[in-house]
Amino acid sequence: MITSAAFMAVMLVGVPIGLCLCLAGIVYILASGNPLLFQSYPLQMFGGVDSYGLIAIPLFILIGEIMNGGGITKRIVDLAMAVIGSVRGGLAYVNILANMFVASILGSATAQVAIMSQIMVPEMEKQGYDKTFAAGLTAYGGMLGPIIPPSVMFVVYSVLAQVSVSDMLIAGIVPGVLLTLLFFVVIALMGYVYNYPKAEKRTARQRIATILDAAPTLAIPVVIVGSILGGLANATESAAVGAVAAALVGRFWTKQFSFSRLPEMMLRAGVYSAIVLFLVAAAAVFSWILIYGKVPQETAAWIQTVAKDPVSFMLLANVILLVIGTVIDGVPGLIMTVPILLPIATEVYGIDPRHFGVVVVINLVLGLLSPPVGLCFFVAAAVTGAKPGKMFLVTMPFFGVSCILLVLLSLYPFLSLALLK
């Protein structure tokens, strides 16, 4: 209780979550009266980041930096417009489809929302869409970032759960595609009810020209995902090859990327990676403290009195994770929940850790789009000037189908394990 009180106190005054976890560990050691535990403290932190799989994080972030600096995002949006055509609500479909393409390269929800809001929302406003809806839709499109590989959250989860990074990235493909299709269904229904404008007509020649111009940019996700699925590379190696592919496409095809800007991009990627890796190190200490204090065992005993089978456990976990995700960002949310819930899921209910990881990540990402915090809505609001509260209200149908997907994943594990051998 003292440890929990200390953790909540420092978090409420605005201390970064990584430091909160470290301080909570120190308070626990002091309260336990066993100062010898301090000798293991630095070893636990080092052990948390002593993993080859974590090298994928800075590489995936670097891919996003190169993509943004190389004009690749704009061509991906143009490609989506050429594919969709002039259907009713066309730009709304384009928004989600472009987000899906970008998600296969970027892997971060908040970064994706910030980038795509600048591109899609002004264009949708120009075509007669409500700005609040356009911004909210872009925020939900950003939800695909941590689900469709590559994904920083899946890499962090794989380290916490001690499972293959490649397996986790592959497990996110089918749920990501299903979520995209469910979003398309919502857009079709809302387009019929609210009479959304049709997309701008393009001739067959214009479409073919746009597709040919943008097609080489798809080499990046093909290299990343294809090398993993084909067994040619693991997740870390595919990230390195993807970064090279992004640099070559940006330099020699779009001609908007310069190798002289690479040090600046690597610095930004390094700073963001350092933040994530510090969280992982703090997570190792926090997990160690939880296990030492027998928190997972006590939590398991309580959950078993409520959930009698794997399905009821998964549904209960969905509620717990969604509530946590509404107030805590994705990676910190993983750090706080996985050490407690994963042992229960695997050892008590026999749930595949890869399947459980997909459900955990989707829940926590959906929390980024839920009150009272809704971080992705605030990112979209900062870029577009729309109101976060109104965004949530006008995009409630998307929240609903996201919850439906979580229920389906809880009932049918093969949806996330289908592509795994």
C-alpha positions in Angstrom: 0.0 0.0 0.0 2.9 2.4 0.8 4.4 1.6 -2.6 1.1 2.2 -4.4 0.5 5.4 -2.6 4.0 6.7 -3.5 3.5 5.7 -7.1 0.2 7.5 -7.4 1.5 10.6 -5.6 4.5 11.2 -7.8 2.4 10.4 -11.0 -0.3 12.9 -10.1 2.2 15.7 -9.6 3.4 15.1 -13.2 6.6 13.0 -12.7 7.3 11.0 -15.9 6.0 7.4 -15.7 9.5 5.9 -16.0 10.7 7.8 -13.0 7.5 6.9 -11.1 8.2 3.2 -11.6 11.8 3.6 -10.5 10.8 5.6 -7.4 8.1 3.1 -6.5 10.7 0.3 -6.6 12.9 2.3 -4.2 10.0 3.0 -1.8 9.2 -0.7 -1.8 12.7 -1.7 -0.9 12.8 0.9 1.9 9.4 -0.2 3.2 10.4 -3.9 3.1 13.3 -3.4 5.4 15.6 -5.4 3.2 18.4 -3.0 1.9 20.2 -5.9 0.2 17.6 -5.6 -2.6 19.3 -2.3 -3.7 22.2 -4.5 -5.0 19.9 -6.1 -7.5 18.2 -2.8 -8.5 20.7 -1.7 -11.2 21.1 -5.3 -12.4 17.3 -5.5 -13.0 17.3 -2.3 -14.9 20.2 -3.4 -17.1 18.6 -6.8 -17.7 15.4 -5.1 -18.9 17.1 -3.5 -21.9 19.7 -6.3 -22.5 17.7 -7.7 -25.4 18.6 -7.9 -29.1 14.9 -7.4 -30.1 14.9 -3.9 -28.7 17.3 -2.8 -31.4 14.2 -2.8 -33.7 12.7 0.2 -31.9 15.2 2.9 -33.0 15.3 1.4 -36.5 11.5 1.5 -36.9 11.4 5.1 -35.6 14.2 6.0 -38.1 12.1 4.5 -40.9 9.3 7.0 -39.9 11.7 9.9 -39.9 13.1 9.0 -43.3 9.6 8.5 -44.7 8.4 11.9 -43.5 11.5 13.7 -44.8 11.4 11.9 -48.1 7.9 12.9 -49.2 6.7 9.3 -49.0 3.6 10.0 -46.9 2.1 12.4 -49.5 2.5 9.8 -52.3 0.8 7.1 -50.1 -2.2 9.4 -49.7 -2.3 10.0 -53.5 -2.1 6.2 -54.0 -5.1 5.7 -51.7 -7.1 8.3 -53.6 -6.3 6.6 -56.9 -7.4 3.2 -55.5 -10.7 4.4 -53.9 -12.0 6.3 -56.8 -15.0 8.7 -56.8 -17.3 6.8 -54.3 -19.5 8.6 -51.8 -17.4 9.4 -48.7 -14.3 8.7 -50.8 -12.0 10.9 -48.8 -13.1 9.2 -45.6 -12.1 5.8 -47.1 -8.9 7.4 -48.3 -8.1 8.6 -44.8 -8.3 5.1 -43.3 -6.6 3.4 -46.3 -3.8 5.9 -46.3 -3.4 5.4 -42.5 -3.3 1.7 -43.1 -0.4 2.1 -45.6 1.4 4.5 -43.3 0.9 2.2 -40.4 2.8 -0.5 -42.2 5.8 1.8 -42.1 5.5 4.1 -39.1 4.2 2.0 -36.2 3.3 4.8 -33.7 -0.2 6.0 -33.1 0.5 9.5 -31.9 3.2 10.2 -34.6 0.8 8.9 -37.3 -2.1 11.1 -36.1 0.2 14.2 -36.0 1.4 13.5 -39.6 -1.9 12.5 -41.2 -3.9 15.3 -39.5 -1.8 17.9 -41.3 -2.5 16.1 -44.7 -6.0 14.8 -44.5 -8.1 17.2 -42.4 -7.6 20.3 -44.5 -8.3 18.3 -47.7 -11.5 16.8 -46.2 -12.6 20.3 -45.0 -12.1 21.5 -48.5 -14.4 18.8 -49.9 -17.2 19.7 -47.4 -16.5 17.3 -44.4 -17.0 18.6 -40.9 -13.6 19.4 -39.4 -14.4 17.6 -36.1 -15.3 14.4 -37.9 -12.3 14.6 -40.2 -9.9 15.1 -37.2 -11.6 12.3 -35.2 -11.5 9.9 -38.2 -7.8 10.6 -38.6 -7.2 9.8 -34.9 -8.9 6.5 -35.3 -6.9 5.8 -38.5 -3.8 6.4 -36.3 -5.0 3.5 -34.1 -3.8 1.2 -36.9 -0.2 2.3 -36.3 0.6 0.1 -33.3 -1.4 -2.9 -34.7 -0.2 -3.3 -38.3 3.6 -4.1 -38.3 6.0 -2.6 -37.6 4.9 -1.7 -34.1 6.9 -0.3 -31.2 4.3 -1.6 -28.7 4.6 -5.1 -30.1 8.4 -5.0 -29.7 8.1 -3.8 -26.1 5.5 -6.5 -25.4 7.6 -9.2 -26.9 10.5 -8.3 -24.6 8.2 -8.1 -21.5 6.6 -11.4 -22.4 9.7 -13.1 -23.7 8.2 -14.1 -27.1 9.4 -13.7 -30.6 9.3 -10.1 -31.9 8.6 -11.4 -35.4 5.7 -13.5 -34.2 4.1 -10.5 -32.5 4.4 -8.4 -35.6 2.8 -11.1 -37.7 0.0 -11.6 -35.2 -1.0 -8.0 -35.7 -1.6 -8.2 -39.4 -5.1 -9.9 -39.5 -6.5 -7.9 -36.6 -5.2 -4.7 -38.3 -6.9 -5.6 -41.6 -10.1 -6.6 -39.9 -10.2 -3.3 -38.0 -9.7 -1.4 -41.3 -12.6 -3.3 -42.9 -14.8 -2.6 -39.9 -14.0 1.1 -40.2 -14.9 0.9 -43.9 -18.3 -0.5 -43.0 -18.9 2.4 -40.5 -17.9 5.0 -43.2 -20.3 3.4 -45.7 -23.2 3.5 -43.2 -22.4 7.1 -42.1 -21.9 8.2 -45.7 -25.4 6.9 -46.5 -27.0 8.6 -43.4 -25.1 12.0 -43.6 -24.8 12.1 -47.4 -21.0 12.5 -47.5 -19.6 14.2 -50.6 -18.1 12.0 -53.4 -14.4 12.0 -54.0 -13.0 14.1 -56.9 -13.3 12.2 -60.2 -10.1 11.2 -61.9 -9.6 9.7 -65.3 -8.2 6.2 -65.8 -4.9 7.8 -67.1 -4.6 10.0 -64.0 -5.2 7.1 -61.7 -2.6 4.9 -63.4 -0.1 7.8 -63.4 -0.6 8.3 -59.6 -0.3 4.6 -58.9 2.9 4.3 -60.9 4.3 7.3 -59.1 3.5 6.0 -55.6 4.0 2.3 -56.2 7.8 2.3 -55.3 6.9 3.6 -51.8 5.2 0.3 -51.1 8.5 -1.4 -51.4 9.2 -0.3 -47.7 6.3 -2.3 -46.1 6.8 -5.2 -48.6 10.5 -5.4 -47.5 9.7 -5.2 -43.8 6.7 -7.6 -43.7 7.8 -9.8 -46.6 11.2 -10.5 -45.1 9.6 -11.6 -41.8 6.9 -13.7 -43.4 9.3 -15.3 -45.8 11.8 -16.2 -43.0 14.5 -14.2 -44.6 15.0 -11.9 -41.6 13.9 -11.4 -38.1 12.1 -8.3 -36.9 15.3 -6.4 -36.1 17.0 -7.3 -39.4 13.9 -6.4 -41.4 13.8 -3.0 -39.7 17.4 -2.3 -40.7 16.6 -3.3 -44.3 13.4 -1.2 -44.2 15.4 1.8 -43.2 17.7 1.4 -46.1 14.7 0.9 -48.5 13.1 4.1 -47.2 16.3 6.1 -47.7 16.8 4.7 -51.2 13.1 5.4 -52.2 13.3 8.9 -50.7 16.6 9.7 -52.4 16.3 8.2 -55.8 12.5 8.1 -56.5 10.8 10.9 -54.6 14.1 12.9 -54.6 13.1 14.7 -51.4 15.4 12.9 -49.0 19.0 14.0 -48.6 21.7 11.9 -46.9 23.0 15.1 -45.3 19.8 15.2 -43.1 20.4 11.6 -41.9 22.3 12.6 -38.7 19.5 15.0 -37.7 16.9 12.2 -38.2 19.0 9.7 -36.4 19.3 12.1 -33.4 15.5 12.5 -33.2 15.1 8.7 -33.5 17.7 8.2 -30.8 16.0 10.6 -28.4 12.6 9.0 -28.8 14.2 5.5 -28.5 16.0 6.5 -25.3 12.6 7.5 -23.8 11.0 4.2 -24.7 14.1 2.1 -23.6 14.2 3.9 -20.2 10.6 2.9 -19.8 11.5 -0.7 -20.5 14.3 -0.6 -18.0 12.0 0.9 -15.4 9.5 -1.8 -16.3 12.0 -4.5 -15.4 12.4 -3.1 -11.9 8.7 -2.7 -11.5 8.1 -6.3 -12.7 10.7 -7.6 -10.3 9.1 -5.7 -7.4 5.7 -7.1 -8.3 6.9 -10.7 -8.4 8.9 -10.2 -5.1 5.7 -8.8 -3.5 3.6 -11.7 -4.9 1.2 -9.3 -6.6 0.6 -11.5 -9.6 -0.2 -14.5 -7.4 -2.7 -12.5 -5.3 -4.3 -11.0 -8.4 -4.6 -14.4 -10.0 -6.4 -15.7 -6.9 -8.9 -12.9 -7.1 -9.5 -13.2 -10.9 -10.1 -16.9 -10.6 -13.0 -16.2 -8.3 -14.6 -14.0 -11.0 -13.5 -15.6 -14.3 -14.1 -19.4 -14.6 -12.8 -20.0 -18.1 -10.4 -18.4 -20.7 -13.2 -16.5 -22.5 -14.5 -14.8 -19.3 -11.0 -14.0 -18.3 -10.3 -12.3 -21.7 -13.5 -10.3 -21.4 -12.6 -9.2 -17.9 -9.1 -8.3 -19.1 -10.6 -6.2 -21.9 -12.5 -4.1 -19.4 -9.5 -3.7 -17.1 -7.1 -2.8 -19.9 -9.5 -0.4 -21.6 -9.9 1.5 -18.3 -6.2 1.6 -17.7 -5.6 2.7 -21.3 -7.9 5.7 -20.9 -5.5 7.3 -18.4 -2.1 5.9 -19.2 -0.3 6.0 -22.5 0.4 2.8 -24.5 4.0 1.7 -23.6 3.6 2.7 -19.9 0.3 0.8 -19.9 2.0 -2.3 -21.2 4.7 -1.9 -18.5 2.2 -1.8 -15.7 -0.2 -4.5 -16.8 1.7 -7.2 -18.6 3.8 -8.4 -15.6 0.5 -8.9 -13.7 -1.9 -10.2 -16.3 0.3 -12.2 -18.6 1.3 -14.9 -16.0 -2.4 -15.4 -15.2 -3.4 -15.6 -18.8 -0.7 -18.2 -19.7 -0.3 -20.2 -16.5 -3.9 -20.2 -15.2 -6.0 -20.1 -18.4 -3.6 -21.5 -21.0 -3.9 -18.5 -23.3 -1.3 -18.1 -26.0 0.9 -15.1 -25.0 1.0 -13.8 -28.6 -2.8 -13.8 -28.8 -3.0 -12.1 -25.4 -0.4 -9.5 -26.6 -2.6 -8.5 -29.6 -5.6 -8.0 -27.3 -3.6 -6.0 -24.8 -2.1 -3.7 -27.4 -5.5 -3.0 -29.1 -7.1 -2.3 -25.8 -4.4 0.2 -24.7 -4.4 1.9 -28.1 -8.2 2.2 -28.0 -7.7 3.9 -24.6 -5.7 6.6 -26.4 -9.1 7.4 -28.1 -11.2 7.4 -24.9 -12.0 10.0 -22.2 -10.8 11.3 -19.9 -7.4 11.6 -21.6 -7.7 10.5 -25.2 -4.2 11.4 -26.1 -4.7 10.9 -29.9 -7.6 13.3 -29.9 -5.5 15.9 -28.2 -2.8 15.4 -30.8 -5.3 15.8 -33.6 -6.8 18.9 -31.8 -3.4 20.5 -31.5 -2.8 20.2 -35.3 -6.3 21.0 -36.5 -8.0 23.1 -33.8 -10.9 20.8 -33.4 -12.4 20.0 -29.9 -11.3 16.7 -28.4 -14.6 16.1 -26.7 -16.7 16.6 -29.8 -14.3 14.3 -31.8 -15.1 11.5 -29.4 -18.9 12.0 -29.8 -18.9 12.1 -33.6 -16.7 9.1 -33.9 -18.5 6.8 -31.4 -19.4 4.3 -34.1 -15.7 3.6 -34.6 -15.3 3.1 -30.9 -18.1 0.6 -31.1 -16.7 -1.5 -33.9 -13.3 -1.5 -32.2 -14.9 -3.0 -29.1 -16.6 -5.6 -31.4 -13.2 -6.6 -32.8 -11.9 -7.0 -29.2 -14.8 -9.3 -28.4 -14.2 -11.3 -31.6 -10.5 -11.7 -30.8 -11.3 -12.8 -27.2 -13.7 -15.5 -28.6 -11.6 -16.6 -31.6 -7.9 -16.7 -30.9 -7.2 -17.9 -34.5 -7.9 -14.4 -35.7 -4.5 -13.2 -34.3 -2.7 -16.6 -34.7 -3.8 -17.4 -38.3 -0.5 -16.4 -40.0 1.7 -18.0 -37.4 3.2 -21.4 -38.1 
